[in-house]
């Protein structure tokens, strides 16, 4: 959903999206931690290789999710919701 679609949501739908984004932020943190572990393991066992650059693939996805969470939080403040 982009910013225009977020503003079209009702207050209840917006609160549901915020709940979904909280679980998404936990998943993003766990995934980044896992990928960093894979990089360290790969670098120690086999040196620098393809798996060493695996987190670079996930960074744009996590950044997009973070931008969406920021937009949701800004919209919550704008509407005065908690």
PDB file with SEQRES, HELIX, SHEET and CRYST1 records, atoms N, CA, C and O in Angstrom:
SEQRES   1 A   82  UNK UNK UNK UNK UNK UNK UNK UNK UNK UNK UNK UNK UNK          
SEQRES   2 A   82  UNK UNK UNK UNK UNK UNK UNK UNK UNK UNK UNK UNK UNK          
SEQRES   3 A   82  UNK UNK UNK UNK UNK UNK UNK UNK UNK UNK UNK UNK UNK          
SEQRES   4 A   82  UNK UNK UNK UNK UNK UNK UNK UNK UNK UNK UNK UNK UNK          
SEQRES   5 A   82  UNK UNK UNK UNK UNK UNK UNK UNK UNK UNK UNK UNK UNK          
SEQRES   6 A   82  UNK UNK UNK UNK UNK UNK UNK UNK UNK UNK UNK UNK UNK          
SEQRES   7 A   82  UNK UNK UNK UNK                                              
HELIX    1 AA1 UNK A    3  UNK A    7  1                                   5    
HELIX    2 AA2 UNK A   11  UNK A   46  1                                  36    
HELIX    3 AA3 UNK A   50  UNK A   53  5                                   4    
HELIX    4 AA4 UNK A   55  UNK A   79  1                                  25    
CRYST1    1.000    1.000    1.000  90.00  90.00  90.00 P 1           1          
ATOM      1  N   UNK A   1       0.833  -1.181   0.000  1.00  0.00           N  
ATOM      2  CA  UNK A   1       0.000   0.000   0.000  1.00  0.00           C  
ATOM      3  C   UNK A   1       0.872   1.236   0.000  1.00  0.00           C  
ATOM      4  O   UNK A   1       1.871   1.308   0.716  1.00  0.00           O  
ATOM      5  N   UNK A   2       0.497   2.183  -0.788  1.00  0.00           N  
ATOM      6  CA  UNK A   2       1.247   3.423  -0.775  1.00  0.00           C  
ATOM      7  C   UNK A   2       0.530   4.440   0.104  1.00  0.00           C  
ATOM      8  O   UNK A   2      -0.479   4.112   0.726  1.00  0.00           O  
ATOM      9  N   UNK A   3       1.034   5.664   0.163  1.00  0.00           N  
ATOM     10  CA  UNK A   3       0.503   6.685   1.065  1.00  0.00           C  
ATOM     11  C   UNK A   3      -0.955   7.009   0.748  1.00  0.00           C  
ATOM     12  O   UNK A   3      -1.744   7.218   1.669  1.00  0.00           O  
ATOM     13  N   UNK A   4      -1.331   7.055  -0.526  1.00  0.00           N  
ATOM     14  CA  UNK A   4      -2.707   7.370  -0.884  1.00  0.00           C  
ATOM     15  C   UNK A   4      -3.653   6.282  -0.394  1.00  0.00           C  
ATOM     16  O   UNK A   4      -4.756   6.580   0.064  1.00  0.00           O  
ATOM     17  N   UNK A   5      -3.236   5.036  -0.487  1.00  0.00           N  
ATOM     18  CA  UNK A   5      -4.080   3.943  -0.029  1.00  0.00           C  
ATOM     19  C   UNK A   5      -4.185   3.935   1.490  1.00  0.00           C  
ATOM     20  O   UNK A   5      -5.224   3.557   2.030  1.00  0.00           O  
ATOM     21  N   UNK A   6      -3.139   4.342   2.182  1.00  0.00           N  
ATOM     22  CA  UNK A   6      -3.178   4.376   3.632  1.00  0.00           C  
ATOM     23  C   UNK A   6      -4.151   5.431   4.133  1.00  0.00           C  
ATOM     24  O   UNK A   6      -4.847   5.205   5.123  1.00  0.00           O  
ATOM     25  N   UNK A   7      -4.213   6.572   3.473  1.00  0.00           N  
ATOM     26  CA  UNK A   7      -5.122   7.630   3.911  1.00  0.00           C  
ATOM     27  C   UNK A   7      -6.578   7.259   3.653  1.00  0.00           C  
ATOM     28  O   UNK A   7      -7.473   7.827   4.278  1.00  0.00           O  
ATOM     29  N   UNK A   8      -6.830   6.329   2.758  1.00  0.00           N  
ATOM     30  CA  UNK A   8      -8.198   5.918   2.464  1.00  0.00           C  
ATOM     31  C   UNK A   8      -8.733   4.910   3.480  1.00  0.00           C  
ATOM     32  O   UNK A   8      -9.924   4.599   3.467  1.00  0.00           O  
ATOM     33  N   UNK A   9      -7.877   4.397   4.354  1.00  0.00           N  
ATOM     34  CA  UNK A   9      -8.299   3.409   5.344  1.00  0.00           C  
ATOM     35  C   UNK A   9      -9.109   4.065   6.457  1.00  0.00           C  
ATOM     36  O   UNK A   9      -8.877   5.218   6.822  1.00  0.00           O  
ATOM     37  N   UNK A  10     -10.057   3.310   6.983  1.00  0.00           N  
ATOM     38  CA  UNK A  10     -10.792   3.782   8.150  1.00  0.00           C  
ATOM     39  C   UNK A  10      -9.894   3.638   9.375  1.00  0.00           C  
ATOM     40  O   UNK A  10      -8.820   3.042   9.304  1.00  0.00           O  
ATOM     41  N   UNK A  11     -10.345   4.190  10.492  1.00  0.00           N  
ATOM     42  CA  UNK A  11      -9.536   4.126  11.707  1.00  0.00           C  
ATOM     43  C   UNK A  11      -9.319   2.686  12.159  1.00  0.00           C  
ATOM     44  O   UNK A  11      -8.217   2.335  12.581  1.00  0.00           O  
ATOM     45  N   UNK A  12     -10.346   1.850  12.078  1.00  0.00           N  
ATOM     46  CA  UNK A  12     -10.204   0.452  12.484  1.00  0.00           C  
ATOM     47  C   UNK A  12      -9.238  -0.299  11.573  1.00  0.00           C  
ATOM     48  O   UNK A  12      -8.405  -1.072  12.044  1.00  0.00           O  
ATOM     49  N   UNK A  13      -9.353  -0.068  10.270  1.00  0.00           N  
ATOM     50  CA  UNK A  13      -8.441  -0.720   9.329  1.00  0.00           C  
ATOM     51  C   UNK A  13      -7.015  -0.247   9.549  1.00  0.00           C  
ATOM     52  O   UNK A  13      -6.071  -1.028   9.425  1.00  0.00           O  
ATOM     53  N   UNK A  14      -6.857   1.020   9.873  1.00  0.00           N  
ATOM     54  CA  UNK A  14      -5.524   1.570  10.128  1.00  0.00           C  
ATOM     55  C   UNK A  14      -4.903   0.924  11.362  1.00  0.00           C  
ATOM     56  O   UNK A  14      -3.715   0.602  11.355  1.00  0.00           O  
ATOM     57  N   UNK A  15      -5.681   0.732  12.411  1.00  0.00           N  
ATOM     58  CA  UNK A  15      -5.175   0.085  13.616  1.00  0.00           C  
ATOM     59  C   UNK A  15      -4.798  -1.370  13.339  1.00  0.00           C  
ATOM     60  O   UNK A  15      -3.827  -1.873  13.905  1.00  0.00           O  
ATOM     61  N   UNK A  16      -5.550  -2.048  12.480  1.00  0.00           N  
ATOM     62  CA  UNK A  16      -5.203  -3.420  12.107  1.00  0.00           C  
ATOM     63  C   UNK A  16      -3.893  -3.457  11.323  1.00  0.00           C  
ATOM     64  O   UNK A  16      -3.082  -4.362  11.519  1.00  0.00           O  
ATOM     65  N   UNK A  17      -3.681  -2.488  10.444  1.00  0.00           N  
ATOM     66  CA  UNK A  17      -2.434  -2.423   9.678  1.00  0.00           C  
ATOM     67  C   UNK A  17      -1.239  -2.172  10.598  1.00  0.00           C  
ATOM     68  O   UNK A  17      -0.147  -2.688  10.358  1.00  0.00           O  
ATOM     69  N   UNK A  18      -1.449  -1.381  11.650  1.00  0.00           N  
ATOM     70  CA  UNK A  18      -0.368  -1.121  12.603  1.00  0.00           C  
ATOM     71  C   UNK A  18      -0.004  -2.407  13.334  1.00  0.00           C  
ATOM     72  O   UNK A  18       1.176  -2.671  13.564  1.00  0.00           O  
ATOM     73  N   UNK A  19      -0.999  -3.210  13.702  1.00  0.00           N  
ATOM     74  CA  UNK A  19      -0.720  -4.487  14.362  1.00  0.00           C  
ATOM     75  C   UNK A  19       0.081  -5.407  13.443  1.00  0.00           C  
ATOM     76  O   UNK A  19       0.996  -6.099  13.891  1.00  0.00           O  
ATOM     77  N   UNK A  20      -0.267  -5.409  12.156  1.00  0.00           N  
ATOM     78  CA  UNK A  20       0.474  -6.226  11.193  1.00  0.00           C  
ATOM     79  C   UNK A  20       1.904  -5.727  11.045  1.00  0.00           C  
ATOM     80  O   UNK A  20       2.833  -6.521  10.900  1.00  0.00           O  
ATOM     81  N   UNK A  21       2.076  -4.421  11.082  1.00  0.00           N  
ATOM     82  CA  UNK A  21       3.416  -3.865  10.897  1.00  0.00           C  
ATOM     83  C   UNK A  21       4.309  -4.163  12.095  1.00  0.00           C  
ATOM     84  O   UNK A  21       5.526  -4.268  11.940  1.00  0.00           O  
ATOM     85  N   UNK A  22       3.733  -4.300  13.284  1.00  0.00           N  
ATOM     86  CA  UNK A  22       4.543  -4.649  14.456  1.00  0.00           C  
ATOM     87  C   UNK A  22       5.134  -6.044  14.293  1.00  0.00           C  
ATOM     88  O   UNK A  22       6.311  -6.259  14.582  1.00  0.00           O  
ATOM     89  N   UNK A  23       4.324  -6.986  13.835  1.00  0.00           N  
ATOM     90  CA  UNK A  23       4.864  -8.332  13.625  1.00  0.00           C  
ATOM     91  C   UNK A  23       5.860  -8.342  12.476  1.00  0.00           C  
ATOM     92  O   UNK A  23       6.806  -9.130  12.475  1.00  0.00           O  
ATOM     93  N   UNK A  24       5.652  -7.482  11.512  1.00  0.00           N  
ATOM     94  CA  UNK A  24       6.580  -7.378  10.394  1.00  0.00           C  
ATOM     95  C   UNK A  24       7.932  -6.830  10.855  1.00  0.00           C  
ATOM     96  O   UNK A  24       8.977  -7.254  10.362  1.00  0.00           O  
ATOM     97  N   UNK A  25       7.910  -5.898  11.793  1.00  0.00           N  
ATOM     98  CA  UNK A  25       9.176  -5.343  12.282  1.00  0.00           C  
ATOM     99  C   UNK A  25       9.956  -6.394  13.072  1.00  0.00           C  
ATOM    100  O   UNK A  25      11.184  -6.436  13.006  1.00  0.00           O  
ATOM    101  N   UNK A  26       9.250  -7.235  13.813  1.00  0.00           N  
ATOM    102  CA  UNK A  26       9.912  -8.322  14.539  1.00  0.00           C  
ATOM    103  C   UNK A  26      10.516  -9.311  13.551  1.00  0.00           C  
ATOM    104  O   UNK A  26      11.641  -9.773  13.742  1.00  0.00           O  
ATOM    105  N   UNK A  27       9.779  -9.635  12.504  1.00  0.00           N  
ATOM    106  CA  UNK A  27      10.294 -10.547  11.478  1.00  0.00           C  
ATOM    107  C   UNK A  27      11.516  -9.955  10.788  1.00  0.00           C  
ATOM    108  O   UNK A  27      12.499 -10.658  10.554  1.00  0.00           O  
ATOM    109  N   UNK A  28      11.460  -8.661  10.459  1.00  0.00           N  
ATOM    110  CA  UNK A  28      12.603  -8.019   9.804  1.00  0.00           C  
ATOM    111  C   UNK A  28      13.847  -8.083  10.683  1.00  0.00           C  
ATOM    112  O   UNK A  28      14.941  -8.374  10.199  1.00  0.00           O  
ATOM    113  N   UNK A  29      13.680  -7.811  11.968  1.00  0.00           N  
ATOM    114  CA  UNK A  29      14.818  -7.852  12.881  1.00  0.00           C  
ATOM    115  C   UNK A  29      15.377  -9.269  12.984  1.00  0.00           C  
ATOM    116  O   UNK A  29      16.594  -9.458  12.972  1.00  0.00           O  
ATOM    117  N   UNK A  30      14.504 -10.256  13.085  1.00  0.00           N  
ATOM    118  CA  UNK A  30      14.960 -11.645  13.167  1.00  0.00           C  
ATOM    119  C   UNK A  30      15.660 -12.069  11.875  1.00  0.00           C  
ATOM    120  O   UNK A  30      16.678 -12.760  11.918  1.00  0.00           O  
ATOM    121  N   UNK A  31      15.128 -11.664  10.754  1.00  0.00           N  
ATOM    122  CA  UNK A  31      15.713 -12.033   9.471  1.00  0.00           C  
ATOM    123  C   UNK A  31      17.088 -11.393   9.285  1.00  0.00           C  
ATOM    124  O   UNK A  31      18.016 -12.044   8.806  1.00  0.00           O  
ATOM    125  N   UNK A  32      17.219 -10.134   9.658  1.00  0.00           N  
ATOM    126  CA  UNK A  32      18.513  -9.470   9.543  1.00  0.00           C  
ATOM    127  C   UNK A  32      19.524 -10.133  10.472  1.00  0.00           C  
ATOM    128  O   UNK A  32      20.674 -10.340  10.084  1.00  0.00           O  
ATOM    129  N   UNK A  33      19.111 -10.466  11.689  1.00  0.00           N  
ATOM    130  CA  UNK A  33      19.996 -11.171  12.606  1.00  0.00           C  
ATOM    131  C   UNK A  33      20.432 -12.517  12.061  1.00  0.00           C  
ATOM    132  O   UNK A  33      21.604 -12.883  12.156  1.00  0.00           O  
ATOM    133  N   UNK A  34      19.489 -13.255  11.490  1.00  0.00           N  
ATOM    134  CA  UNK A  34      19.804 -14.551  10.888  1.00  0.00           C  
ATOM    135  C   UNK A  34      20.780 -14.396   9.732  1.00  0.00           C  
ATOM    136  O   UNK A  34      21.741 -15.156   9.619  1.00  0.00           O  
ATOM    137  N   UNK A  35      20.535 -13.421   8.881  1.00  0.00           N  
ATOM    138  CA  UNK A  35      21.406 -13.210   7.722  1.00  0.00           C  
ATOM    139  C   UNK A  35      22.813 -12.780   8.141  1.00  0.00           C  
ATOM    140  O   UNK A  35      23.796 -13.180   7.517  1.00  0.00           O  
ATOM    141  N   UNK A  36      22.910 -11.973   9.185  1.00  0.00           N  
ATOM    142  CA  UNK A  36      24.231 -11.599   9.683  1.00  0.00           C  
ATOM    143  C   UNK A  36      24.949 -12.834  10.216  1.00  0.00           C  
ATOM    144  O   UNK A  36      26.157 -12.984  10.030  1.00  0.00           O  
ATOM    145  N   UNK A  37      24.203 -13.722  10.882  1.00  0.00           N  
ATOM    146  CA  UNK A  37      24.790 -14.976  11.343  1.00  0.00           C  
ATOM    147  C   UNK A  37      25.283 -15.828  10.195  1.00  0.00           C  
ATOM    148  O   UNK A  37      26.348 -16.440  10.287  1.00  0.00           O  
ATOM    149  N   UNK A  38      24.519 -15.875   9.113  1.00  0.00           N  
ATOM    150  CA  UNK A  38      24.934 -16.634   7.927  1.00  0.00           C  
ATOM    151  C   UNK A  38      26.203 -16.041   7.327  1.00  0.00           C  
ATOM    152  O   UNK A  38      27.097 -16.775   6.905  1.00  0.00           O  
ATOM    153  N   UNK A  39      26.280 -14.724   7.288  1.00  0.00           N  
ATOM    154  CA  UNK A  39      27.471 -14.061   6.744  1.00  0.00           C  
ATOM    155  C   UNK A  39      28.694 -14.406   7.584  1.00  0.00           C  
ATOM    156  O   UNK A  39      29.747 -14.746   7.045  1.00  0.00           O  
ATOM    157  N   UNK A  40      28.555 -14.319   8.897  1.00  0.00           N  
ATOM    158  CA  UNK A  40      29.691 -14.610   9.771  1.00  0.00           C  
ATOM    159  C   UNK A  40      30.115 -16.069   9.622  1.00  0.00           C  
ATOM    160  O   UNK A  40      31.303 -16.364   9.493  1.00  0.00           O  
ATOM    161  N   UNK A  41      29.148 -16.973   9.640  1.00  0.00           N  
ATOM    162  CA  UNK A  41      29.459 -18.391   9.484  1.00  0.00           C  
ATOM    163  C   UNK A  41      30.129 -18.664   8.141  1.00  0.00           C  
ATOM    164  O   UNK A  41      31.118 -19.392   8.065  1.00  0.00           O  
ATOM    165  N   UNK A  42      29.587 -18.079   7.098  1.00  0.00           N  
ATOM    166  CA  UNK A  42      30.136 -18.281   5.759  1.00  0.00           C  
ATOM    167  C   UNK A  42      31.555 -17.721   5.652  1.00  0.00           C  
ATOM    168  O   UNK A  42      32.432 -18.338   5.048  1.00  0.00           O  
ATOM    169  N   UNK A  43      31.765 -16.562   6.238  1.00  0.00           N  
ATOM    170  CA  UNK A  43      33.087 -15.942   6.164  1.00  0.00           C  
ATOM    171  C   UNK A  43      34.115 -16.751   6.944  1.00  0.00           C  
ATOM    172  O   UNK A  43      35.265 -16.868   6.521  1.00  0.00           O  
ATOM    173  N   UNK A  44      33.708 -17.307   8.074  1.00  0.00           N  
ATOM    174  CA  UNK A  44      34.644 -18.084   8.889  1.00  0.00           C  
ATOM    175  C   UNK A  44      34.937 -19.428   8.239  1.00  0.00           C  
ATOM    176  O   UNK A  44      36.092 -19.850   8.190  1.00  0.00           O  
ATOM    177  N   UNK A  45      33.916 -20.101   7.741  1.00  0.00           N  
ATOM    178  CA  UNK A  45      34.092 -21.444   7.190  1.00  0.00           C  
ATOM    179  C   UNK A  45      34.742 -21.453   5.807  1.00  0.00           C  
ATOM    180  O   UNK A  45      35.677 -22.214   5.559  1.00  0.00           O  
ATOM    181  N   UNK A  46      34.243 -20.604   4.912  1.00  0.00           N  
ATOM    182  CA  UNK A  46      34.679 -20.691   3.518  1.00  0.00           C  
ATOM    183  C   UNK A  46      35.296 -19.404   2.984  1.00  0.00           C  
ATOM    184  O   UNK A  46      35.677 -19.347   1.815  1.00  0.00           O  
ATOM    185  N   UNK A  47      35.401 -18.396   3.798  1.00  0.00           N  
ATOM    186  CA  UNK A  47      35.895 -17.112   3.314  1.00  0.00           C  
ATOM    187  C   UNK A  47      34.765 -16.331   2.672  1.00  0.00           C  
ATOM    188  O   UNK A  47      33.601 -16.720   2.764  1.00  0.00           O  
ATOM    189  N   UNK A  48      35.102 -15.255   2.038  1.00  0.00           N  
ATOM    190  CA  UNK A  48      34.081 -14.423   1.406  1.00  0.00           C  
ATOM    191  C   UNK A  48      33.584 -15.080   0.126  1.00  0.00           C  
ATOM    192  O   UNK A  48      34.369 -15.493  -0.728  1.00  0.00           O  
ATOM    193  N   UNK A  49      32.273 -15.166   0.015  1.00  0.00           N  
ATOM    194  CA  UNK A  49      31.675 -15.786  -1.154  1.00  0.00           C  
ATOM    195  C   UNK A  49      30.288 -15.236  -1.399  1.00  0.00           C  
ATOM    196  O   UNK A  49      29.957 -14.138  -0.952  1.00  0.00           O  
ATOM    197  N   UNK A  50      29.492 -15.985  -2.098  1.00  0.00           N  
ATOM    198  CA  UNK A  50      28.144 -15.554  -2.442  1.00  0.00           C  
ATOM    199  C   UNK A  50      27.274 -15.346  -1.209  1.00  0.00           C  
ATOM    200  O   UNK A  50      26.526 -14.370  -1.146  1.00  0.00           O  
ATOM    201  N   UNK A  51      27.356 -16.235  -0.234  1.00  0.00           N  
ATOM    202  CA  UNK A  51      26.538 -16.102   0.968  1.00  0.00           C  
ATOM    203  C   UNK A  51      26.937 -14.902   1.818  1.00  0.00           C  
ATOM    204  O   UNK A  51      26.154 -14.448   2.653  1.00  0.00           O  
ATOM    205  N   UNK A  52      28.113 -14.398   1.620  1.00  0.00           N  
ATOM    206  CA  UNK A  52      28.562 -13.235   2.382  1.00  0.00           C  
ATOM    207  C   UNK A  52      27.786 -11.974   1.994  1.00  0.00           C  
ATOM    208  O   UNK A  52      27.707 -11.027   2.776  1.00  0.00           O  
ATOM    209  N   UNK A  53      27.230 -11.966   0.818  1.00  0.00           N  
ATOM    210  CA  UNK A  53      26.510 -10.792   0.350  1.00  0.00           C  
ATOM    211  C   UNK A  53      24.996 -10.988   0.350  1.00  0.00           C  
ATOM    212  O   UNK A  53      24.266 -10.189  -0.237  1.00  0.00           O  
ATOM    213  N   UNK A  54      24.530 -12.032   0.998  1.00  0.00           N  
ATOM    214  CA  UNK A  54      23.104 -12.336   1.076  1.00  0.00           C  
ATOM    215  C   UNK A  54      22.276 -11.229   1.740  1.00  0.00           C  
ATOM    216  O   UNK A  54      21.180 -10.943   1.258  1.00  0.00           O  
ATOM    217  N   UNK A  55      22.740 -10.599   2.814  1.00  0.00           N  
ATOM    218  CA  UNK A  55      21.934  -9.536   3.426  1.00  0.00           C  
ATOM    219  C   UNK A  55      21.678  -8.353   2.506  1.00  0.00           C  
ATOM    220  O   UNK A  55      20.703  -7.626   2.695  1.00  0.00           O  
ATOM    221  N   UNK A  56      22.524  -8.151   1.527  1.00  0.00           N  
ATOM    222  CA  UNK A  56      22.335  -7.034   0.597  1.00  0.00           C  
ATOM    223  C   UNK A  56      21.023  -7.192  -0.165  1.00  0.00           C  
ATOM    224  O   UNK A  56      20.411  -6.201  -0.563  1.00  0.00           O  
ATOM    225  N   UNK A  57      20.596  -8.418  -0.367  1.00  0.00           N  
ATOM    226  CA  UNK A  57      19.341  -8.678  -1.072  1.00  0.00           C  
ATOM    227  C   UNK A  57      18.148  -8.292  -0.211  1.00  0.00           C  
ATOM    228  O   UNK A  57      17.146  -7.803  -0.733  1.00  0.00           O  
ATOM    229  N   UNK A  58      18.239  -8.503   1.098  1.00  0.00           N  
ATOM    230  CA  UNK A  58      17.102  -8.252   1.982  1.00  0.00           C  
ATOM    231  C   UNK A  58      17.013  -6.797   2.447  1.00  0.00           C  
ATOM    232  O   UNK A  58      15.953  -6.375   2.910  1.00  0.00           O  
ATOM    233  N   UNK A  59      18.072  -6.033   2.340  1.00  0.00           N  
ATOM    234  CA  UNK A  59      18.069  -4.650   2.823  1.00  0.00           C  
ATOM    235  C   UNK A  59      16.986  -3.799   2.152  1.00  0.00           C  
ATOM    236  O   UNK A  59      16.300  -3.071   2.870  1.00  0.00           O  
ATOM    237  N   UNK A  60      16.781  -3.834   0.837  1.00  0.00           N  
ATOM    238  CA  UNK A  60      15.711  -3.016   0.247  1.00  0.00           C  
ATOM    239  C   UNK A  60      14.311  -3.407   0.738  1.00  0.00           C  
ATOM    240  O   UNK A  60      13.438  -2.550   0.879  1.00  0.00           O  
ATOM    241  N   UNK A  61      14.106  -4.678   0.993  1.00  0.00           N  
ATOM    242  CA  UNK A  61      12.808  -5.134   1.491  1.00  0.00           C  
ATOM    243  C   UNK A  61      12.571  -4.583   2.892  1.00  0.00           C  
ATOM    244  O   UNK A  61      11.488  -4.081   3.191  1.00  0.00           O  
ATOM    245  N   UNK A  62      13.577  -4.676   3.745  1.00  0.00           N  
ATOM    246  CA  UNK A  62      13.452  -4.156   5.109  1.00  0.00           C  
ATOM    247  C   UNK A  62      13.287  -2.637   5.097  1.00  0.00           C  
ATOM    248  O   UNK A  62      12.541  -2.094   5.912  1.00  0.00           O  
ATOM    249  N   UNK A  63      13.959  -1.958   4.203  1.00  0.00           N  
ATOM    250  CA  UNK A  63      13.837  -0.498   4.107  1.00  0.00           C  
ATOM    251  C   UNK A  63      12.432  -0.096   3.675  1.00  0.00           C  
ATOM    252  O   UNK A  63      11.867   0.862   4.205  1.00  0.00           O  
ATOM    253  N   UNK A  64      11.869  -0.824   2.717  1.00  0.00           N  
ATOM    254  CA  UNK A  64      10.506  -0.533   2.275  1.00  0.00           C  
ATOM    255  C   UNK A  64       9.507  -0.747   3.414  1.00  0.00           C  
ATOM    256  O   UNK A  64       8.586   0.050   3.597  1.00  0.00           O  
ATOM    257  N   UNK A  65       9.694  -1.826   4.177  1.00  0.00           N  
ATOM    258  CA  UNK A  65       8.817  -2.086   5.316  1.00  0.00           C  
ATOM    259  C   UNK A  65       8.958  -0.999   6.379  1.00  0.00           C  
ATOM    260  O   UNK A  65       7.968  -0.600   6.993  1.00  0.00           O  
ATOM    261  N   UNK A  66      10.175  -0.523   6.596  1.00  0.00           N  
ATOM    262  CA  UNK A  66      10.409   0.533   7.574  1.00  0.00           C  
ATOM    263  C   UNK A  66       9.747   1.836   7.144  1.00  0.00           C  
ATOM    264  O   UNK A  66       9.153   2.526   7.972  1.00  0.00           O  
ATOM    265  N   UNK A  67       9.839   2.181   5.871  1.00  0.00           N  
ATOM    266  CA  UNK A  67       9.187   3.393   5.363  1.00  0.00           C  
ATOM    267  C   UNK A  67       7.677   3.305   5.517  1.00  0.00           C  
ATOM    268  O   UNK A  67       7.027   4.299   5.841  1.00  0.00           O  
ATOM    269  N   UNK A  68       7.117   2.133   5.289  1.00  0.00           N  
ATOM    270  CA  UNK A  68       5.680   1.942   5.439  1.00  0.00           C  
ATOM    271  C   UNK A  68       5.265   2.097   6.900  1.00  0.00           C  
ATOM    272  O   UNK A  68       4.226   2.690   7.190  1.00  0.00           O  
ATOM    273  N   UNK A  69       6.076   1.563   7.826  1.00  0.00           N  
ATOM    274  CA  UNK A  69       5.773   1.710   9.251  1.00  0.00           C  
ATOM    275  C   UNK A  69       5.812   3.171   9.670  1.00  0.00           C  
ATOM    276  O   UNK A  69       4.981   3.616  10.461  1.00  0.00           O  
ATOM    277  N   UNK A  70       6.775   3.916   9.141  1.00  0.00           N  
ATOM    278  CA  UNK A  70       6.863   5.334   9.462  1.00  0.00           C  
ATOM    279  C   UNK A  70       5.636   6.082   8.960  1.00  0.00           C  
ATOM    280  O   UNK A  70       5.117   6.957   9.653  1.00  0.00           O  
ATOM    281  N   UNK A  71       5.168   5.746   7.765  1.00  0.00           N  
ATOM    282  CA  UNK A  71       3.981   6.393   7.214  1.00  0.00           C  
ATOM    283  C   UNK A  71       2.747   6.046   8.042  1.00  0.00           C  
ATOM    284  O   UNK A  71       1.899   6.906   8.278  1.00  0.00           O  
ATOM    285  N   UNK A  72       2.640   4.797   8.482  1.00  0.00           N  
ATOM    286  CA  UNK A  72       1.525   4.398   9.331  1.00  0.00           C  
ATOM    287  C   UNK A  72       1.536   5.159  10.651  1.00  0.00           C  
ATOM    288  O   UNK A  72       0.497   5.640  11.103  1.00  0.00           O  
ATOM    289  N   UNK A  73       2.710   5.268  11.269  1.00  0.00           N  
ATOM    290  CA  UNK A  73       2.802   5.980  12.542  1.00  0.00           C  
ATOM    291  C   UNK A  73       2.484   7.464  12.378  1.00  0.00           C  
ATOM    292  O   UNK A  73       1.850   8.058  13.250  1.00  0.00           O  
ATOM    293  N   UNK A  74       2.914   8.064  11.282  1.00  0.00           N  
ATOM    294  CA  UNK A  74       2.601   9.472  11.031  1.00  0.00           C  
ATOM    295  C   UNK A  74       1.102   9.662  10.848  1.00  0.00           C  
ATOM    296  O   UNK A  74       0.534  10.643  11.329  1.00  0.00           O  
ATOM    297  N   UNK A  75       0.469   8.741  10.163  1.00  0.00           N  
ATOM    298  CA  UNK A  75      -0.969   8.824   9.955  1.00  0.00           C  
ATOM    299  C   UNK A  75      -1.726   8.606  11.261  1.00  0.00           C  
ATOM    300  O   UNK A  75      -2.771   9.217  11.484  1.00  0.00           O  
ATOM    301  N   UNK A  76      -1.204   7.740  12.120  1.00  0.00           N  
ATOM    302  CA  UNK A  76      -1.822   7.553  13.437  1.00  0.00           C  
ATOM    303  C   UNK A  76      -1.770   8.828  14.255  1.00  0.00           C  
ATOM    304  O   UNK A  76      -2.759   9.210  14.880  1.00  0.00           O  
ATOM    305  N   UNK A  77      -0.620   9.488  14.255  1.00  0.00           N  
ATOM    306  CA  UNK A  77      -0.495  10.757  14.991  1.00  0.00           C  
ATOM    307  C   UNK A  77      -1.410  11.823  14.421  1.00  0.00           C  
ATOM    308  O   UNK A  77      -2.008  12.606  15.157  1.00  0.00           O  
ATOM    309  N   UNK A  78      -1.512  11.843  13.088  1.00  0.00           N  
ATOM    310  CA  UNK A  78      -2.357  12.826  12.426  1.00  0.00           C  
ATOM    311  C   UNK A  78      -3.832  12.653  12.820  1.00  0.00           C  
ATOM    312  O   UNK A  78      -4.551  13.631  13.027  1.00  0.00           O  
ATOM    313  N   UNK A  79      -4.260  11.406  12.918  1.00  0.00           N  
ATOM    314  CA  UNK A  79      -5.654  11.126  13.275  1.00  0.00           C  
ATOM    315  C   UNK A  79      -5.885  11.098  14.782  1.00  0.00           C  
ATOM    316  O   UNK A  79      -7.029  11.015  15.230  1.00  0.00           O  
ATOM    317  N   UNK A  80      -4.821  11.164  15.558  1.00  0.00           N  
ATOM    318  CA  UNK A  80      -4.960  11.156  17.010  1.00  0.00           C  
ATOM    319  C   UNK A  80      -5.288   9.791  17.578  1.00  0.00           C  
ATOM    320  O   UNK A  80      -5.948   9.691  18.612  1.00  0.00           O  
ATOM    321  N   UNK A  81      -4.834   8.741  16.915  1.00  0.00           N  
ATOM    322  CA  UNK A  81      -5.076   7.379  17.384  1.00  0.00           C  
ATOM    323  C   UNK A  81      -3.840   6.866  18.108  1.00  0.00           C  
ATOM    324  O   UNK A  81      -2.742   7.397  17.939  1.00  0.00           O  
ATOM    325  N   UNK A  82      -4.030   5.838  18.909  1.00  0.00           N  
ATOM    326  CA  UNK A  82      -2.898   5.252  19.631  1.00  0.00           C  
ATOM    327  C   UNK A  82      -2.824   3.793  19.328  1.00  0.00           C  
ATOM    328  O   UNK A  82      -1.940   3.101  19.833  1.00  0.00           O  
TER     329      UNK A  82                                                      
END                                                                             
